[in-house]
Each structure stands twice: as C-alpha cells, then as structure tokens.
C-alpha cells in the first residue's frame, strides 16, 4: 500500500483504498503511508454483521477541499437550520449523507467494543496461523479431489481468507453451510472462507476441514438440494 500510494502521488493522483477485506485484521499506517481516502464495510472483520453500514476515512489535509457528491442534511454545517442551500461541515462530518441507521450503528458499536484492547498485530498473527492451518488441512483433499488453493501460501501476501477453486464448489459450499460452516462462492468455481481471528478458534478451523472432507466423500454435488442456485451465493 505504501509503495503503490507513493507511485500514485508521483503521477499526480490521489489514492483511494478499499479496506473491506483488511480493516480489523491487517495493521494499517494511514499517516505514515500518506493515504488520501479509504472506504470499507463494518460487517466483516469489524464484526458488526450483515446490514452494518459502510465507512469512509479522509486524510485531514483533504477535509476542506474534498466534496461528497451524495450530500445530505446530516453533512450540513448546521443540519437543523434547514437552509435551502447546502453548506458542508468543515470536517469529516461533511461526508455524511443522511440520518445514520441507528440500529445498524449499534451493531458496529458492539463489534468495535469486542476489539477494544486487542492488539492488531496479535490479531494478524492469529489470522495467518488460522489460514495456514486450514490450507495445510486441505492439502490432501486437494490432491484427492482435484481442488486448487488459489490463496497465496506466503502469509505476508494473503489476508484472512482462503479461496479454493473446485468444479463443484457451489454445491460444496451449500452443503457445508447446512452443516454449520458458512463460506461463500464466486463464479465460476471459487469457494471462499473468511477467518475472523478475534473469535474463530483453531478447533473451528480443524472441524471445518473435517466437514469439508465429509462433504467431498459424500459427493454432495449429486444432491439437488445443494445445486439449486440462489440469488445470494
């Protein structure tokens, strides 16, 4: 990120980073790396769950000049003045659109409270260990069933997710979900398993590999219950 941002700045552009799959599990140094903007979700490694709101981070040096095209009343300098013209707040609040989803924000609060006092370096180290364990457990299954781990083996080059390419991946993920292991699928053939290291245990990873082995042995893709495509994969 630091090297890419430096190149972007050298070309006269600004760097906007997507942190959906990294915030809360990968250490960041925004100020040192001169990051301009960052966006992301709170539902994943920030533990807020489905439906949780997104966020934006803006370097203070851009607060005065940056414009939020989706301007809303809550980003107004005086939201309860009800002026006919929009006057943006002078700080980060100018990026707010409208009234915050209060119920969803409570989920974010709980998710972040769970991280309070946790060392991000320790979270990252456990993440690398969990993903490493899962890939080690999958090696013999890949050799036997023709699956391919596409996630980098080098722990410094991966996030907190393991992706596996498999011809019958959709059915396999559905069968595992039915057995309590929730992964997801991306066409045409990629299964994805994320590891929230704040609360996922090594035993959970071990058991997930065991359940995958059982599903593979049972050739679950021959069961119509698991091959029927839903809107959300």
C-alpha positions as CSV (number, residue, x, y, z in Angstrom):
1,X,0.0,0.0,0.0
2,X,2.8,2.4,0.9
3,X,4.7,1.8,-2.4
4,X,1.5,1.9,-4.5
5,X,0.4,5.2,-2.9
6,X,3.8,6.7,-3.5
7,X,3.6,5.9,-7.2
8,X,0.0,7.2,-7.4
9,X,1.1,10.5,-5.8
10,X,4.1,10.7,-8.1
11,X,1.7,10.6,-11.0
12,X,-0.3,13.5,-9.6
13,X,-3.3,11.4,-8.4
14,X,-4.9,10.6,-5.1
15,X,-5.0,7.1,-3.5
16,X,-8.4,5.7,-2.5
17,X,-8.1,2.3,-0.8
18,X,-10.8,-0.4,-0.4
19,X,-10.4,-1.9,3.1
20,X,-13.4,-4.3,3.2
21,X,-11.3,-7.4,3.5
22,X,-8.5,-5.9,5.6
23,X,-9.7,-3.4,8.2
24,X,-9.8,-5.1,11.6
25,X,-7.4,-7.9,10.7
26,X,-4.4,-6.3,8.9
27,X,-2.4,-3.5,10.5
28,X,-2.6,-0.1,8.7
29,X,-0.5,3.0,9.0
30,X,-2.5,5.7,7.2
31,X,-0.5,8.7,8.2
32,X,2.9,7.1,7.6
33,X,1.8,5.9,4.1
34,X,0.1,9.2,3.2
35,X,-3.2,7.5,2.4
36,X,-5.7,10.0,1.0
37,X,-9.0,8.2,1.2
38,X,-10.2,4.8,2.3
39,X,-13.6,3.1,2.2
40,X,-14.9,-0.2,3.6
41,X,-17.5,-2.2,5.3
42,X,-18.0,-2.9,9.0
43,X,-19.8,-6.3,8.7
44,X,-16.7,-8.4,8.1
45,X,-13.6,-8.2,10.3
46,X,-15.0,-5.3,12.3
47,X,-17.6,-7.8,13.5
48,X,-20.8,-5.7,13.0
49,X,-22.6,-8.4,11.0
50,X,-24.9,-8.3,7.9
51,X,-26.6,-4.9,7.2
52,X,-23.9,-2.9,9.1
53,X,-23.1,0.4,7.4
54,X,-20.0,1.3,5.4
55,X,-17.5,4.0,6.3
56,X,-15.1,6.4,4.7
57,X,-11.8,7.8,6.0
58,X,-10.4,11.0,4.7
59,X,-7.0,12.5,5.5
60,X,-7.4,15.8,7.3
61,X,-5.4,17.6,4.6
62,X,-8.3,16.9,2.2
63,X,-11.2,17.9,4.5
64,X,-11.6,21.4,3.3
65,X,-11.4,20.7,-0.5
66,X,-13.0,17.3,-0.9
67,X,-16.6,17.2,-2.0
68,X,-19.1,14.5,-1.2
69,X,-21.4,14.2,-4.2
70,X,-24.1,12.5,-2.2
71,X,-24.5,15.5,0.1
72,X,-27.2,15.1,2.7
73,X,-28.6,17.1,5.5
74,X,-26.5,15.4,8.2
75,X,-23.4,16.6,6.4
76,X,-24.6,20.2,6.7
77,X,-22.7,22.6,8.8
78,X,-25.9,23.3,10.7
79,X,-28.3,20.4,9.9
80,X,-31.2,21.8,11.9
81,X,-31.1,25.3,10.4
82,X,-32.9,23.8,7.3
83,X,-31.3,26.2,4.9
84,X,-32.3,25.9,1.3
85,X,-28.6,25.9,0.2
86,X,-26.2,23.2,1.3
87,X,-23.2,24.4,3.4
88,X,-20.9,21.5,4.2
89,X,-19.5,20.9,7.6
90,X,-15.9,21.9,7.9
91,X,-14.6,18.5,9.0
92,X,-15.2,14.8,8.3
93,X,-18.9,15.2,9.0
94,X,-19.3,16.7,5.6
95,X,-19.1,13.2,4.2
96,X,-22.3,12.0,6.0
97,X,-25.3,11.6,3.7
98,X,-28.4,11.5,5.7
99,X,-29.6,10.2,9.0
100,X,-27.5,7.3,10.2
101,X,-29.0,3.9,10.5
102,X,-29.1,3.9,14.3
103,X,-30.0,0.2,14.8
104,X,-27.1,-0.8,12.5
105,X,-24.8,1.6,14.2
106,X,-25.4,-0.2,17.5
107,X,-24.1,-3.3,15.8
108,X,-20.9,-1.5,14.8
109,X,-20.5,-0.3,18.4
110,X,-20.8,-3.8,19.7
111,X,-18.4,-5.1,17.1
112,X,-15.8,-2.5,17.9
113,X,-16.2,-2.9,21.6
114,X,-15.2,-6.5,21.2
115,X,-11.9,-5.4,19.7
116,X,-11.2,-2.9,22.4
117,X,-7.8,-3.6,23.9
118,X,-6.9,-6.2,21.3
119,X,-3.5,-5.9,19.7
120,X,-3.9,-5.7,15.9
121,X,-0.5,-7.4,15.5
122,X,-1.7,-10.3,17.5
123,X,-5.0,-10.5,15.6
124,X,-2.9,-10.5,12.3
125,X,-0.6,-13.2,13.6
126,X,-3.5,-15.5,14.6
127,X,-5.2,-14.8,11.2
128,X,-2.1,-16.0,9.4
129,X,-2.0,-19.1,11.7
130,X,-5.6,-19.9,11.1
131,X,-5.5,-19.6,7.4
132,X,-2.2,-21.6,7.3
133,X,-3.8,-24.4,9.3
134,X,-6.8,-24.5,7.0
135,X,-4.7,-24.8,3.9
136,X,-2.5,-27.5,5.5
137,X,-5.6,-29.5,6.3
138,X,-6.9,-29.1,2.8
139,X,-3.7,-30.2,1.0
140,X,-4.6,-33.9,1.0
141,X,-8.2,-33.1,0.0
142,X,-7.0,-31.0,-3.0
143,X,-4.8,-33.9,-4.1
144,X,-7.6,-36.4,-3.9
145,X,-10.5,-34.4,-5.3
146,X,-8.9,-32.0,-7.8
147,X,-9.3,-28.8,-5.9
148,X,-6.8,-25.9,-6.1
149,X,-5.9,-23.5,-3.3
150,X,-5.6,-20.1,-5.0
151,X,-4.7,-18.1,-1.9
152,X,-1.0,-17.2,-1.6
153,X,0.8,-19.6,0.7
154,X,3.2,-16.8,1.8
155,X,1.4,-15.5,5.0
156,X,2.6,-12.0,4.2
157,X,0.9,-12.0,0.8
158,X,-2.6,-13.0,2.0
159,X,-5.4,-11.5,4.0
160,X,-7.6,-13.5,6.4
161,X,-9.4,-15.6,3.7
162,X,-8.7,-18.9,1.9
163,X,-10.0,-19.3,-1.6
164,X,-10.3,-22.7,-3.3
165,X,-11.1,-23.4,-6.9
166,X,-13.3,-26.5,-7.4
167,X,-15.6,-27.6,-10.2
168,X,-18.4,-28.4,-7.8
169,X,-17.7,-25.5,-5.4
170,X,-21.2,-24.1,-5.2
171,X,-22.7,-27.3,-4.1
172,X,-19.9,-28.0,-1.7
173,X,-20.3,-24.6,0.0
174,X,-24.1,-25.1,0.3
175,X,-23.6,-28.5,1.9
176,X,-21.1,-27.1,4.4
177,X,-23.4,-24.2,5.3
178,X,-26.1,-26.8,6.0
179,X,-23.6,-28.4,8.4
180,X,-22.8,-25.1,10.2
181,X,-19.7,-23.9,8.3
182,X,-20.5,-20.7,6.4
183,X,-18.4,-19.9,3.4
184,X,-19.4,-18.3,0.1
185,X,-19.0,-18.9,-3.6
186,X,-17.8,-16.7,-6.5
187,X,-18.4,-17.8,-10.1
188,X,-17.3,-19.7,-11.9
189,X,-15.6,-22.1,-9.4
190,X,-14.2,-20.3,-6.3
191,X,-15.1,-21.1,-2.7
192,X,-14.2,-18.5,-0.1
193,X,-13.7,-19.0,3.7
194,X,-13.0,-16.0,5.9
195,X,-11.4,-16.2,9.3
196,X,-12.3,-13.5,11.9
197,X,-9.4,-14.3,14.2
198,X,-10.8,-12.3,17.1
199,X,-13.2,-15.2,17.9
200,X,-12.6,-18.0,15.4
201,X,-10.8,-20.9,17.2
202,X,-8.2,-23.3,15.8
203,X,-10.7,-26.1,16.7
204,X,-13.3,-24.4,14.4
205,X,-10.8,-24.4,11.5
206,X,-10.0,-28.1,12.2
207,X,-13.7,-29.0,12.3
208,X,-14.4,-27.0,9.1
209,X,-11.8,-29.1,7.3
210,X,-13.3,-32.3,8.6
211,X,-16.8,-31.3,7.5
212,X,-15.4,-30.4,4.0
213,X,-13.8,-33.9,3.8
214,X,-17.1,-35.5,4.7
215,X,-19.0,-33.5,2.1
216,X,-16.4,-34.4,-0.6
217,X,-16.5,-38.1,0.3
218,X,-20.3,-37.9,0.1
219,X,-20.2,-36.2,-3.3
220,X,-22.8,-33.7,-2.2
221,X,-22.9,-32.1,-5.7
222,X,-25.1,-35.0,-6.7
223,X,-27.8,-33.9,-4.3
224,X,-30.2,-31.4,-5.9
225,X,-30.6,-29.6,-2.5
226,X,-27.2,-28.2,-2.9
227,X,-27.0,-27.5,-6.6
228,X,-30.0,-25.2,-6.9
229,X,-28.6,-21.7,-7.3
230,X,-29.9,-18.9,-5.1
231,X,-29.7,-15.2,-5.7
232,X,-27.0,-14.8,-2.9
233,X,-24.1,-17.2,-3.3
